[in-house]
Amino acid sequence: MTQMRLKAATAAARTAAAGVAAVLCLGGAQTALAAPRPGASDVPCNPTALPTAVLDAASGATLYLTPGCTYVLTAGLPPITDTLTIDGRGATVERSYASGTTDFSIFTVDAMGGDLNLNNVNVRHGGGDTDTYGGAINSGGTVAIDGGTFRNSDGDKYGGAIYNDGSLTVRNAAFLDNAGTYAGAIYSYGHLAVTGTSFTGNTGSDGYGGAIYTEAVSAQIADSKFTDNSTDYEGGAIGNDYNMTLTGSTFTGNEAEYGGGVYTGGITTMSGDTFTSNDAAFGGGLYNGSDTTVDNSTFTHNASYYGGGIQNAMGRLEIQHDLISLNTATDEGGGIFNGAALTTDSTFTVKDNSAGIGGGGIFNNSAGSVNLFYAQVSGNSPDNCEPVNTIGGCDSY
């Protein structure tokens, strides 16, 4: 499949507008400001405080937001051009919901020296629908996120919540109901590392990555949850077109045309992942279009027309220590539809899958090759493997 190169020049997309804010203060006495700490500044819960603090911050400064405060912006915050830490303490930063508010990214991190550490900040309603890159964060620099939520942002073009063209690290955060043309939550053209983070209800409206789309450098995603994300084309939860490592993550209820859970067109290593109840036309759980290794992973109750659990379309797919069970295909390949090179080991199990036409366990088309190495293929309906007698080590019934 022809891969699209989606990167566009980002300079024009980044704005230098200084933010103007209104604030909603919640929590009464608990929002009282503590005494200033050395090397740190408290940001009062009042109009213009956050834009002014960002603009005035020296390199290496830490800004402490007021707990319970909602900082409402009518323009993007000043661009971050050096090192800045914002400790949210649970506060919220949002683009105003007032009619007539212009479209903007809430945080902009410059490629030349911009370095933002964002801790326990809730970011809401960034972007808009006019050619915005990253509704919450538009970054060409370095961003590290620890905790907090990213909700209801619309990046329009690339990354509903975050556009990354530098280095992005995300830990223990949550992305909910964000939307973008390419990648509902995170579009990454740079280095990406995600750990312990949940992605729920995000939408890639024009076809690439309901939650995440990664296109260059590398991506490491671990111990994260992807639930009910969707896209019209590739990767209901994740669309990958470069190098990706995926470990210990769960995929539930995601939808796409290719790869209900994951679409990969790049070199991918997967280990300890679980795919349940994902849906696609091709590859309910996983659609593979490159060289991929899947280890100690489980595919159950996924559905598609071809390859209920997995469709292996191009490249090489090596599977070991995996369980593929109770998946369904409307046409062929209830467990796996194979059109390339599929290799397994003796601990690989394909059982109790079903297909409407044939190859309840494994369907191998004329372009594919399958080496099972004593794998266990059993109890599939209407048969285990098709075409009959073409897959060594697999009984048809």
C-alpha positions as CSV (number, residue, x, y, z in Angstrom):
1,M,0.0,0.0,0.0
2,T,1.3,3.4,-1.0
3,Q,2.2,5.4,2.1
4,M,1.4,9.1,2.2
5,R,3.9,11.5,3.5
6,L,1.9,13.9,5.5
7,K,4.5,16.3,6.9
8,A,3.9,20.0,6.0
9,A,6.0,23.0,6.9
10,T,5.1,23.9,10.4
11,A,6.5,27.4,10.6
12,A,3.4,29.0,9.1
13,A,1.2,27.0,11.4
14,R,2.8,28.2,14.6
15,T,1.7,31.6,16.0
16,A,3.3,34.1,18.2
17,A,0.1,35.5,19.7
18,A,0.2,36.4,23.3
19,G,-2.7,34.9,25.3
20,V,-5.4,36.9,26.9
21,A,-7.2,35.0,29.7
22,A,-10.1,35.0,32.0
23,V,-10.2,32.7,34.9
24,L,-12.8,30.8,36.9
25,C,-11.7,30.1,40.5
26,L,-13.0,27.1,42.3
27,G,-12.5,25.7,45.7
28,G,-12.6,28.8,48.0
29,A,-9.9,28.8,50.7
30,Q,-8.1,25.8,49.2
31,T,-7.0,28.0,46.3
32,A,-5.1,30.4,48.5
33,L,-1.6,31.0,47.3
34,A,1.3,29.5,49.1
35,A,4.4,31.6,49.8
36,P,6.7,31.8,46.8
37,R,9.3,29.1,46.5
38,P,12.9,29.8,45.4
39,G,13.1,29.6,41.6
40,A,9.4,29.3,41.2
41,S,6.4,31.5,40.7
42,D,2.8,31.0,41.7
43,V,0.3,32.0,39.0
44,P,-2.8,33.8,40.5
45,C,-6.3,32.8,39.6
46,N,-7.1,36.0,37.8
47,P,-7.4,37.4,34.3
48,T,-4.2,37.6,32.2
49,A,-2.1,35.9,34.9
50,L,-1.0,32.8,33.0
51,P,-0.1,34.6,29.7
52,T,1.9,37.1,31.6
53,A,3.7,34.5,33.6
54,V,4.7,32.5,30.5
55,L,5.9,35.6,28.8
56,D,8.0,36.8,31.7
57,A,9.4,33.4,32.8
58,A,13.2,33.1,32.7
59,S,14.7,29.9,31.3
60,G,14.4,27.1,33.8
61,A,11.6,28.6,35.7
62,T,8.7,26.7,37.2
63,L,5.2,28.1,37.2
64,Y,2.7,26.7,39.8
65,L,-0.9,27.1,38.8
66,T,-3.6,27.7,41.4
67,P,-5.4,24.4,42.4
68,G,-9.0,24.4,41.3
69,C,-8.6,27.3,38.8
70,T,-9.7,27.2,35.2
71,Y,-7.6,29.6,33.1
72,V,-9.8,30.5,30.1
73,L,-7.8,31.8,27.1
74,T,-9.0,33.9,24.2
75,A,-5.7,33.7,22.4
76,G,-2.8,31.2,22.5
77,L,-0.2,31.5,25.2
78,P,3.1,33.2,24.2
79,P,5.5,30.8,22.4
80,I,7.8,28.8,24.6
81,T,11.4,29.4,23.4
82,D,13.5,28.0,26.3
83,T,13.0,25.7,29.3
84,L,9.8,26.0,31.2
85,T,8.0,23.8,33.7
86,I,4.3,24.3,34.5
87,D,3.0,22.4,37.5
88,G,-0.7,22.4,37.2
89,R,-1.7,21.0,40.6
90,G,-4.9,19.9,38.8
91,A,-5.8,23.2,37.3
92,T,-7.3,23.5,33.9
93,V,-6.2,25.6,30.9
94,E,-8.8,25.9,28.2
95,R,-9.6,27.8,25.0
96,S,-12.7,29.9,25.6
97,Y,-16.1,28.4,24.6
98,A,-17.5,31.9,23.9
99,S,-18.9,32.4,20.4
100,G,-16.4,34.1,18.1
101,T,-13.3,32.8,19.8
102,T,-10.5,32.4,17.2
103,D,-8.8,29.0,16.6
104,F,-5.4,28.5,18.2
105,S,-3.1,26.0,19.8
106,I,-3.0,26.6,23.5
107,F,0.8,25.9,23.9
108,T,3.3,26.5,21.2
109,V,6.8,25.1,21.7
110,D,9.5,26.5,19.5
111,A,11.9,24.3,17.5
112,M,14.9,26.4,18.5
113,G,15.3,25.8,22.2
114,G,11.7,25.3,23.3
115,D,11.5,22.8,26.2
116,L,8.2,22.4,28.0
117,N,7.5,20.2,31.1
118,L,3.8,20.0,31.8
119,N,2.9,18.3,35.0
120,N,-0.7,17.6,36.1
121,V,-2.3,20.2,33.9
122,N,-5.7,19.6,32.4
123,V,-5.9,21.1,28.8
124,R,-9.3,21.5,27.1
125,H,-10.9,22.7,23.9
126,G,-7.8,23.8,22.1
127,G,-7.5,24.3,18.3
128,G,-10.6,24.8,16.3
129,D,-11.4,23.9,12.7
130,T,-9.1,26.2,10.7
131,D,-5.8,24.6,9.7
132,T,-4.6,24.2,13.3
133,Y,-1.6,21.9,14.1
134,G,-2.2,20.4,17.6
135,G,-5.1,21.9,19.3
136,A,-3.6,21.6,22.8
137,I,0.2,21.6,21.9
138,N,2.0,22.5,18.7
139,S,5.6,21.6,19.2
140,G,8.8,21.6,17.2
141,G,10.9,21.3,20.4
142,T,10.9,19.1,23.4
143,V,7.8,18.3,25.5
144,A,7.5,16.1,28.6
145,I,4.0,15.5,30.0
146,D,3.4,13.8,33.3
147,G,-0.3,13.4,34.3
148,G,-3.2,15.6,33.4
149,T,-6.0,15.2,30.8
150,F,-6.3,16.4,27.3
151,R,-10.0,16.7,26.3
152,N,-12.1,18.1,23.4
153,S,-9.3,19.6,21.4
154,D,-9.5,19.8,17.6
155,G,-6.3,20.0,15.6
156,D,-8.1,20.1,12.3
157,K,-5.0,19.1,10.3
158,Y,-2.4,17.2,12.3
159,G,-3.0,16.0,15.9
160,G,-6.3,16.8,17.6
161,A,-4.5,17.4,20.9
162,I,-0.8,17.4,20.1
163,Y,1.4,17.9,17.0
164,N,5.0,16.7,17.6
165,D,7.8,17.6,15.2
166,G,10.5,17.3,17.9
167,S,10.6,15.0,21.0
168,L,7.5,14.1,23.0
169,T,7.3,12.1,26.2
170,V,3.9,11.3,27.8
171,R,3.4,9.5,31.1
172,N,0.3,8.8,33.1
173,A,-2.0,11.1,31.1
174,A,-5.4,10.8,29.6
175,F,-6.7,11.8,26.1
176,L,-10.4,12.0,25.7
177,D,-12.7,13.0,22.8
178,N,-10.1,14.8,20.7
179,A,-10.3,15.0,16.9
180,G,-8.0,15.7,14.0
181,T,-7.8,15.1,10.3
182,Y,-4.7,13.0,10.9
183,A,-4.5,11.6,14.4
184,G,-7.3,12.3,16.9
185,A,-4.9,12.7,19.9
186,I,-1.2,12.7,18.8
187,Y,0.4,13.2,15.5
188,S,4.2,12.6,15.7
189,Y,6.8,13.3,13.1
190,G,9.5,13.2,15.8
191,H,10.5,10.9,18.6
192,L,7.5,9.7,20.7
193,A,7.5,7.8,24.0
194,V,4.1,7.1,25.7
195,T,3.8,5.2,29.0
196,G,0.8,4.5,31.3
197,T,-1.6,6.7,29.3
198,S,-5.2,6.2,28.2
199,F,-6.8,7.2,24.9
200,T,-10.6,7.1,24.8
201,G,-13.0,8.3,22.1
202,N,-10.5,10.1,19.9
203,T,-11.2,10.4,16.2
204,G,-8.9,10.7,13.2
205,S,-11.5,12.1,10.8
206,D,-9.7,11.7,7.5
207,G,-8.1,8.4,7.9
208,Y,-4.9,8.0,9.9
209,G,-4.7,7.0,13.6
210,G,-7.9,7.4,15.7
211,A,-5.6,8.1,18.7
212,I,-2.0,8.2,17.4
213,Y,-0.4,8.5,14.1
214,T,3.4,8.2,13.9
215,E,5.3,8.9,10.7
216,A,9.0,9.3,11.4
217,V,11.9,8.8,13.7
218,S,10.6,6.3,16.3
219,A,7.7,5.5,18.7
220,Q,7.7,3.5,21.9
221,I,4.3,2.9,23.5
222,A,4.0,0.9,26.7
223,D,1.4,0.0,29.3
224,S,-1.3,2.2,27.7
225,K,-5.0,1.7,27.0
226,F,-6.8,2.5,23.8
227,T,-10.6,2.4,24.0
228,D,-13.3,3.3,21.4
229,N,-11.0,5.4,19.1
230,S,-11.8,5.5,15.4
231,T,-10.7,6.6,12.0
232,D,-12.1,6.2,8.5
233,Y,-8.9,4.5,7.0
234,E,-5.8,3.2,8.8
235,G,-5.4,2.4,12.5
236,G,-8.4,2.8,14.7
237,A,-6.2,3.3,17.7
238,I,-2.7,3.6,16.2
239,G,-1.5,4.2,12.7
240,N,2.3,3.7,12.3
241,D,4.4,4.3,9.2
242,Y,7.9,4.1,10.6
243,N,9.5,2.2,13.5
244,M,7.4,1.4,16.5
245,T,7.7,-0.7,19.7
246,L,4.4,-1.6,21.4
247,T,4.4,-3.4,24.8
248,G,1.9,-4.2,27.5
249,S,-1.0,-2.2,26.0
250,T,-4.7,-3.0,25.5
251,F,-6.9,-2.2,22.5
252,T,-10.7,-2.4,23.0
253,G,-13.5,-1.3,20.7
254,N,-11.5,0.6,18.2
255,E,-12.5,0.9,14.6
256,A,-11.0,1.6,11.2
257,E,-11.1,0.3,7.6
258,Y,-7.5,-1.2,7.9
259,G,-6.4,-2.3,11.3
260,G,-9.2,-1.8,13.9
261,G,-6.7,-1.7,16.7
262,V,-3.3,-1.1,14.9
263,Y,-2.2,-0.5,11.4
264,T,1.5,-0.7,10.8
265,G,3.4,0.1,7.6
266,G,6.7,0.3,9.4
267,I,9.0,-2.0,11.3
268,T,7.2,-3.0,14.4
269,T,7.8,-5.0,17.6
270,M,4.9,-5.9,19.8
271,S,4.9,-7.8,23.1
272,G,2.4,-8.5,25.8
273,D,-0.5,-6.6,24.1
274,T,-4.2,-7.4,24.2
275,F,-6.7,-6.8,21.3
276,T,-10.4,-7.3,22.2
277,S,-13.5,-6.4,20.2
278,N,-11.9,-4.2,17.6
279,D,-13.5,-3.9,14.2
280,A,-12.2,-3.2,10.6
281,A,-12.9,-4.2,7.0
282,F,-9.3,-5.6,6.9
283,G,-7.6,-6.9,10.0
284,G,-9.9,-6.5,13.0
285,G,-7.1,-6.4,15.6
286,L,-4.0,-5.8,13.5
287,Y,-3.2,-4.9,9.9
288,N,0.4,-5.6,9.0
289,G,2.0,-4.0,6.0
290,S,5.7,-4.3,6.8
291,D,8.0,-6.4,9.0
292,T,6.5,-7.1,12.4
293,T,7.1,-9.4,15.3
294,V,4.2,-10.2,17.7
295,D,5.1,-11.9,21.0
296,N,3.0,-12.9,24.0
297,S,-0.1,-11.2,22.7
298,T,-3.8,-12.0,22.6
299,F,-6.4,-11.4,19.9
300,T,-10.0,-12.2,20.9
301,H,-13.5,-11.2,19.7
302,N,-12.2,-8.9,16.9
303,A,-14.1,-8.7,13.6
304,S,-13.5,-7.9,10.0
305,Y,-14.4,-9.0,6.5
306,Y,-10.9,-10.4,6.0
307,G,-8.6,-11.3,8.9
308,G,-10.8,-11.1,12.0
309,G,-7.8,-11.2,14.3
310,I,-5.0,-10.2,11.9
311,Q,-4.4,-9.4,8.3
312,N,-0.9,-9.8,7.1
313,A,-0.8,-8.0,3.8
314,M,2.9,-7.3,3.1
315,G,6.3,-7.9,4.5
316,R,7.0,-10.5,7.2
317,L,4.9,-11.3,10.2
318,E,6.5,-13.5,13.0
319,I,4.2,-14.6,15.7
320,Q,5.2,-16.5,18.9
321,H,3.6,-17.3,22.3
322,D,0.3,-15.8,21.1
323,L,-3.3,-16.7,21.3
324,I,-5.8,-15.9,18.5
325,S,-9.2,-17.0,19.5
326,L,-13.0,-16.2,19.0
327,N,-12.4,-13.7,16.2
328,T,-14.7,-13.6,13.2
329,A,-14.4,-12.7,9.5
330,T,-17.4,-12.1,7.3
331,D,-15.5,-13.6,4.4
332,E,-12.1,-15.3,4.9
333,G,-9.5,-15.7,7.7
334,G,-11.4,-15.7,11.0
335,G,-8.1,-15.8,12.9
336,I,-5.6,-14.7,10.2
337,F,-5.8,-13.6,6.6
338,N,-2.3,-14.0,5.2
339,G,-1.1,-12.5,1.9
340,A,2.7,-12.3,2.7
341,A,5.2,-14.3,4.8
342,L,3.8,-15.7,8.1
343,T,6.0,-17.6,10.5
344,T,5.0,-19.0,13.9
345,D,6.5,-21.1,16.7
346,S,5.1,-24.1,18.5
347,T,3.5,-22.0,21.3
348,F,1.2,-20.2,18.8
349,T,-2.5,-21.1,19.1
350,V,-5.3,-20.3,16.7
351,K,-8.6,-21.8,18.0
352,D,-12.4,-21.2,17.9
353,N,-12.3,-18.5,15.3
354,S,-14.9,-18.4,12.5
355,A,-15.2,-17.2,8.9
356,G,-18.2,-16.9,6.7
357,I,-16.6,-18.4,3.6
358,G,-13.5,-20.3,4.6
359,G,-10.3,-20.4,6.5
360,G,-11.8,-20.1,10.0
361,G,-8.4,-20.3,11.5
362,I,-6.0,-19.2,8.8
363,F,-6.7,-18.2,5.2
364,N,-3.6,-18.1,2.9
365,N,-4.1,-16.4,-0.4
366,S,-2.0,-17.1,-3.5
367,A,0.7,-14.5,-2.7
368,G,1.3,-15.8,0.9
369,S,3.4,-18.4,2.6
370,V,2.8,-19.9,6.0
371,N,5.3,-21.8,8.2
372,L,3.4,-23.0,11.3
373,F,6.2,-25.0,13.1
374,Y,3.8,-27.2,15.1
375,A,1.5,-24.4,16.0
376,Q,-1.9,-25.4,17.4
377,V,-4.7,-24.6,15.0
378,S,-8.0,-26.2,16.1
379,G,-11.7,-25.9,16.5
380,N,-12.2,-23.2,13.9
381,S,-15.3,-22.9,11.7
382,P,-16.0,-23.8,9.0
383,D,-12.5,-25.2,8.9
384,N,-9.0,-24.6,10.3
385,C,-7.1,-23.6,7.1
386,E,-7.7,-22.8,3.5
387,P,-7.0,-23.4,0.7
388,V,-7.2,-27.0,1.7
389,N,-3.8,-28.9,1.9
390,T,-1.8,-25.8,1.2
391,I,-0.6,-25.0,4.7
392,G,1.8,-27.5,6.1
393,G,1.0,-28.7,9.7
394,C,-2.6,-27.5,9.5
395,D,-5.5,-29.9,9.2
396,S,-8.4,-28.5,7.2
397,Y,-10.9,-29.8,9.8
